[in-house]
Amino acid sequence: MKSVFTFITRLALRFWVLTLLITLLVAALGIIGTTQMKLELIPSVEFPQTIVLAQVSGMTSDEVLNIVTLPLEERLRQIPRVVNVESTTTGLFGSVITVRNEFGINQVSLRNEIQAAVEGVWLPVRTIQRAEGEDTQAFATRLLNDMTADVMIYLASRDPNFLFQLTPEVWDSLSEDTTRTVVSYMASQTVSAAANQSELRRIVDQDIIPQLETLDAVARVNVSGGQVLPGEQAGLLAAAAEDTGGTSLLLELSPEVWAVVAAKIGSTDALDETAVTNLSATAVEIPTTAPALPASWQMDRFVNATDLLEMRGGTRTLANVWNDFRTNGRIVGSLGQTDDLTPEVDDCAVDGELFRGGTTRRHVAGSVRGAACGLHQQPGWFHARCVGGGVTRQQHH
């Protein structure tokens, strides 16, 4: 070994010019590499996994396990490039299935295979969709034009942000009578500032959050803070005492929506107290029970307004359902209750093979209602937590 180092040293001294050039070249390459190297504090890393979400309502965790989770697992394990399938089933949310594959596989093509597999599994869902051959936009416009005011008012009384989150296109598709009645209802309803809520928090809750939740990329908006400071309490109490009438809900509409509404009902008033006075003169009855849906909406076990309320989920609001329907002419959601299932499916729902090779199961009672499935891939760690218990299973392929 000593002779080797001696030879290299003598060679470097003998050809010292070449040695110097090589040293300078290596140093230059190091400087160039250092200055042009891309550095990221949190680099983008794509983990080879796909998450299948099946939101449910009206089922116990055992029913979700047998009717939703097991059929999905069986079909997903048949995909050749899938190496591991894990699922968490709970009565609070539904089923969360993690499908893992090896690194280096085209995630787009695999996602298409998973999507096709999910669509091939019968799930307890109900759908409002166009007949074959009917134009999507024409179908959505026709049904929205048939919608009655009592249904919309009932939905608004159960979901305070519903009307404010509807897009101008949805308002434009409603009939003139429905639009006039709904805005008359809004004009007659008021909201008062709470004595324990700051003005900033009121603006955030009533103006900003409804607009953010209409964005397609936003699933849910959570707000913290906004509490009244000790020094502000007296001023807010005095303001609440003076604000006996409150602010009309009509004044909370966006200018874009009001422009559509005013043109539809033939109003020339600006969005101010004059419009509130004129519209609130019309008496509007607020339904206390869920009104029946228009005949054109009654398909695939959609019967009354409660069925539309049940289309809400953890990642979509009721207004999102309506806005998407205006765009794609389709509403897909869970069945309202297990009584809606066919006898064949009820037979499958009885306690069957809950344990299969290599599975683990933990059960804590939980109860919600139906099933709707969604699919997305996640370029990072996925964490699911069971709140209130449920069934947790892990299946290796």
N, C-alpha and C positions, 0 to 999 in steps of 0.2 A: 504493500500500500504506500510505503514511504517513497519507493522508486517512482510510482505513478505521479504523486504530487510534485516530486523533483522534476520529472519530465515536463509537466504542465507549466511549472514556474520558468524553467529554462526556455520553453517554447514562447511563453508570453514576453519574456525579456528580449528574446531574439527578434521577434516580430512586434516590437512595442507600438509601432504606428497602427497596425491592424488591431491590436488589443485596445488601444485608445479609441479607435473608431467604433468598435463593437460596444465598448462601455458607454460612449456617448449615445449610440443608437438605442441601447436598452434604456438609458435614462430618459431619452426623448419619448420613447414609446410609453414609459411609465407615467410621464407628465401628461401626455395626451390622453391616456386611458383614465387617469385620475380626474381630469377636468371634464371629460365627456361622459363619465359613468353616470347612469340614471339612478338616483337615490330616492327612495320613498320611505316615509315614516311608517306607513301602513301599506305595504305592497298588495296589489290585487292578486289574490290566490283563489282559484276555483277548485273547490273540492268535488270529487266525482260522486255527487248524490243528487237525488231528486226527491222533493217532498210532495206527497199527495195528501191534501186536506179534504176530509169529508165532514162537513158540519151537519149536525143532527138536531132534531127536536122531537119531542113526544115519545122517546124511547128510553128505557133503562139501559145501563151500560152493557148488560148481557145481551139485550136485543140488538144494540148497535154492533156488538162483537159478532153475532151470528148473521145478521142481515147485511151489514156493510163491510166490516173489517175482513172477515174470513174470505168472502168471495173475491175481494180486491187482492188480498194476499195470494190466493191461489192463482189468479190470473197473472199477477206481476212476477211470481216465481217462475213462470213458464218462459219468460223472456231470456234468451240465451246469455246475453251480456250482463245480466243482473247477478251479482254475487252475494248480496245480503239484503234481507227485507226485515225491517223492524217496525213495530206499530205500537202506538199508545191509544187505547180506547177509553173514553170517559163519558159519563152521562152529562157532564157539564158542557163539553164542546163537541165531541164526536170522535172521529178517528184521525190520527196523524200517522201517516205511513212514510217511513224513510227508506228509499230505494237506493242502494249503493252499488257502484260499479268500479272497475279498475281504472287507474289513471291512463290517460292517452286515448280514451274512446271519445268519439265525436258526440258531445253532449246533445247537440241539436237533433241528430238522427235518433239517438236513444230516447230523447224526450218524446219524439213523434211516436216511437214504438210504445212507450208507456201511456201516452195519450190514447192511442188506439186500443190498448189493453183495457184502460179504464172505461172507455166508451163502450166496450164490449161486455161490460158487467152490468146486469140489471140492478138498479138502485131504486129505492122508494122515493122517487121524485115526481113532481107534476110540472107541466109545462104549458105556457101560453105561447103559441107560435102560429105562424101563417099556414094556410093550406098550400099544398103543392101547386106551384105555378103562380101564386099571388105575389105581387111585388112587396118587398119587405117594408119599404117606407110607406106605401099606400096602406098596408095592413096596420102598421103602428098608428098612422094618422087617423085611420077610421075608428080604431078602438078608443083612442084618446078623445076623439070627437064624441063618442058615445058615452064617455064617462060622466056620471051624474055628480052634482054638487054635494049631495048628502054623503056619498062615499068619501069624497075628498075632505069634507069638514070633519067627518068621523076620524079619518087618518090623521088630520092635523091636530085634533084634540088629544090623540094618543102619542103623537110625535111632534113636539113643538117646532122643530126645525124643518119639518117636511116641506112646507110651502116655500120657504125661503131658499131652499137648496135646489128647487126645480129650475131647469134651464129655460131661457126665453123660448127655445124651440118647443118645449113641452107646453108652455102656456099658450103658444100660438096655435097648437093643435087642438086645444080644448074648444068646446062650443061656446058661443056668445053667452047663452043663458048660464052655463056652468061657471064661466069666468066671472060674470057679473055677481052671481050669488056668492062665490068664494071670496071675492074681494070685498063684498058687503059684510061678510062674516069677519074678515080681517079688520075692516074699519070699525066694527062694533066691539072688537076685543082689544083690551089694553094690557100693558105690562108696566108694573111699577117697580122702581128701584128698591131693593131690600135695604133695610137699615144697617145690616151687617155686611153689605157688599159694596165695594168701592165702585166708582163710576168707570174706572178702567176695566175692572173685571166684567161689568155689565156689557161694555162695548165688545170685549173679547168674546163673551158667551153668546151674545145676540147677533153680532155683526160679522165678526172675523171667523169664528169656528164654522158657521154654516157655509161660508164661501170656501174655506179650505177643504171641507169634507166633500165638496162637489168635484174636486180634482181626482182624475182617474188614478194617479199615482199615490194618493193618500188613502190609507185604510182606516185610520182612526186618529183623532186629535185629543191629546190629554193636556190639561191645563193645571198648573199649580200656582200658588200665590194669589195675590189680589185681595188678601184679607185687609180689613180696616185697621189702621194703626190707632193706638189709643187717643192721639190728639185729634183724629178725624171723626171720632164717634159722634160727638155733639153736633157737628155740622151736618152729618148724614141723617141723623135723627130729625133735625129741623127740616131738611130738604124732603125727607120722606113724609113728614107731616103736611108740608105744603103741597106735595104732589098727590092730591086726592084723586085726580082723574087718571093719571098715568099716561103713557104714550101709546097711541094706536098702533096695532101691529101692521097696519097698512103702510105706515111711514117707514117701516123697516125693509120694505121691498127695495131691490136695487133699481137704479134708473133704467137699466136695460130692460128689466122685466116690466116696469111700469110703462115704458114706451109701447111695448107689445100689448099690454093689458088695456091701456087707454085707447089705442087704436081699435082694439077688438070691441070694446063696449061703447065706443063713440064718445069718449070723454075728452074734453079740451082742458080740463083742470090740470094744474101742475100737482106734483106729489106733495101736498101740503094739507093744512087743516081744512081748507075748503073742500078738497076731494073727500076727506074723512067725513065731513058733515053731510055731504050729498049722498055718499054711499051708505053710511050708517043709518040713513032714514029708512032703508029697506029692512024689514024684519026678517031675520034668518033663524030657523029652528035648528038647534044642534042635536043630532041624534044621540040617544043614550045607549042604544043597542046597535050592533053591527048591521048596517043596511045591506041588502042584496046587491050584488054586482050587476051591471047591465047584461042583457042576454048575450051580447057578443063576447063578453069576457068570461062567461060561464063555460069553461071547457076544462077537461082533465081535473076535476074535483076542485076547481075554483068556484066558490059559491057566494061568499060575502066578503065584506071588507077585512075581516079578521084573517082571511086567507092571504091577502096582500101584505098585511102586517107581518105574517110569518115568513115572508121572503127576506126579511132583514137577517143579517148575520153578524158575526164578529168583525168581518172586514168590509161590510157594505151597509149603507143606510137605506132607508126606504126610498129616499129621493134618488139615490144611485140606481136602484132598481128601475124606477120610472125613466130616468135619463138614459139608461142603457137600452131600455125598451124602445124609446123614441129613435134610437140609433140603429139597433139591430133587429127590432121587432120580435124579441124573444124574452120571456121571463121563465127562469128555471129555478125551482126551489124545492124544499123538502115537503113531504106530506105532513099535514097538520097533526095527525095522531096515528097510532098504530092500528086503529080501527079502520083506517082507509086502505090498509093492505088487503090484497086478495087472499082467499082461503089457502091457496097454494103456498104463498109466502108466509102466512101465519104458521103453517105446518113446519116450514123450514126454520122458524124463529124459536121453536121449542129448544130447550137445553140439549144440545147435541155434543159433538166432539169439541170441547173447549180446549183440550190438551192434545197437542200433536207433537211429533218428534222434535225434541230440543226446544220446547216453548216454556216460558215461565208466565205466570199469571198472578196478579194481585187484584183483589176486588174490594172496593168500598162503594156503598150504595150511592147512586146518583140518578137524577132524572131530568131529561129535557124532552124536546119534541122533534122527528122526520129525518131526511138526509140529503145533502147536496154536496157534490164533489168538485174540488178544484185542484189544479196541478201547478206547481211552480218549482223552478230550480233555484238553488241558493248558492251564491259564490262565497260561502263562508260557513262558520259553525252554525248549526241549528240546535236550539234548545227548547224543549217542550216541558212544561211543568203541569202536573195534574193538580188542579185546585178543587178541593172537595172530594177527591178520590175518584176511582174508576177502575178500569181494567188495563193492565199493562202487559203486553205480550212481546216476545222477541223471537223471531223465526229466522234461522240461518238456512241459506240455500246451499 
